[in-house]
Amino acid sequence: MRTSSVAIAPRVLLLDTGPLWELILYLAVHQLHFKSLQPELRFVRTALEYERLTQFISSFGTKTTTPHVVAEISRKTRETERKGHALIWGVVYDEFNGMRMAEKLVELRGMPQELVAKIGAVDVSILNTGLDALFGKPLVLTVDAALASECRKQGVEARMLSEIVNGHNP
């Protein structure tokens, strides 16, 4: 990920699978030249959208996600052409290292069962991380409207990736 001139904010950014996967896909298409993945890009299709996303991510001093999200990225990577797996994982590692990504383990037994049934374990892991007092006032970045809604309902700020890449960034 490119560095930007955006000032580093002390807040924490919690990344859901969608925004991370879009970033990985964009780099796979444009740096690795995996053109067959281009139709999968939903939000980050242009250099300007990529720049907006990377500037937004860079504006946070701490970035974190959960192992649940990493497992989803693993599943998505396995669905790509096998000969490209190592290269895509190279992009994932580069991005996680570049962001100094932290991973916060949230155990299934610590998640409310009714909420897991409603929005899924991955989303609950992100929400629970957002509710963790250690992170102060985090922001969740997602493509999932149900997760964003649940976050807001429980007092965790959430933004949709489409808002960021379309320039609707207050």
N, C-alpha and C positions, 0 to 999 in steps of 0.2 A: 504494500500500500504506500502510496506517495505521502510524504509529509506535506503539511500545508502551513500557511502563515496564520491560521486560526489559533487564537490564544487557548491554552490548555485550561479547561474548566476543572474544578475539583470534584465534580459530580461523577457518578458511576453510570456507565452505559451497560445495560443488560441486553445481550444480543440473542434473539431467537433464531431458529434455523433459517427462515426465509431470507432475511437480509444477508446472513453469512453465505448462504448458498448462491444468492444472486451475485455477490462479490466474487466468489470462487468461479462461477460460471462465466462471468464477464472476463476474468483473467484467463480462463481456459480457452475461451473463444479468441480473445484478442492477443494474448501473449503466446499461448501454446498452439494457436491456430487450429483448434478443434471445432471447425465450422459446423460439424454435425450437431453440436450442442446449442448453436445460436437460436433455434426455434424455442428452446426452453427458457430463454431470457424473457422475463415478464415485466420487470421494472427498470433494470439497469441495462439499457440497450445502446446508449450513446456515450461518447467520451464526457459530455457535459453531465449526464446523470451519474456516471462513475465518479467524476470529480466532486459533485455535490455530496455523494454518499461518503467518499473518503474524507472530505473536509469535515462533515458532520461527525464521523467516528473519531477523527483526530482531535476534535474539540473537547473530548472527554479525557480526563487524566487516567481513569481506570476503566478498562473494558473487561467484562466477564460474561460467562455463559455457564451452562451446566453440561455434565457428561451426557445427559439425555440428548442435548443438541448435537454433540459430537457423534453420538450413535446414529442420529438421523442423517448427518452429513456422510457418515460411513455407508449407510444404506443407499443414499443417493449416488455416491461415488461408485458403488458396486453395480448400479444400474447403467453406468456408462460403459463405453467400449473397454474391454478388459486391458488391452495393450496401453491404454492411457491412465490406468489407475495410479501407477507410481508417480506420474507427472502431476496429476491432480492432487495427490497427497502432498507433493512437494509444494504446490501452491497453498494448500491448507496450512502446512507447517510454517511456511514463510509468513503468511498472514497472521497466524496466531503468535509467532515470535515477534513480528513487527509491531503488533498491537500490545505485546506483553500481556496477552489474554490470560486472565485468571479463570479457573473453573471451580465452581462451587457445587459440592455434592449435596443433593437433597434426596434423602432416602424415601422410597415409596411409602414405608410405614409412617412417615412423618407428614404425608400428604392426605388431606381430607378425601375419603373414598368417594363421596358424592360429587366433589369437584373434579376428581380424576375421571369419573364416569361422564361428566358433563363436557369438559374441555380437553381431557387427555393428560397423561403423566408428564409429557414434555412441557406443555404449557403451564401446568401446576408447578413444575420445578422452577420455571422462570418467575412465576408469580411469587412463590415462596421466597426465592432469593431476593426479589424486590421488596418483600415485607420484612426481610432480615434487618434489624436495627443497625447492624455493623456497616451497612452501606449508606447510611444517611438518607438522602433523597435521590434514589436512582431513577433512571428513565429506561423503559423497556422499548426496544425497537423491534417491530414485528411486521409481518404481512397478514397476520391472523386477526381479523376483526373481533372474534369472540374473545381472544386473549386480551386484546386492547381494552375491550369493554369490561371484562372481569377485573383487570388491573385498575382501571379508573374507579370502578365500583368499590374496590377495596383500598383506594387512596394511593395507588402507585401510578405515577405519570407514565403514559404510553404514547408512542407515536407510530404511525404507519409509515412503512418504507416509501410508499407512493408520495406522501407529503414531502419527504426529504428530497427525493430525486426530481420532483416537479418544482422544487424551489419554494415550497410553502414552509419555510423554516423560520418561525418567529425568533 
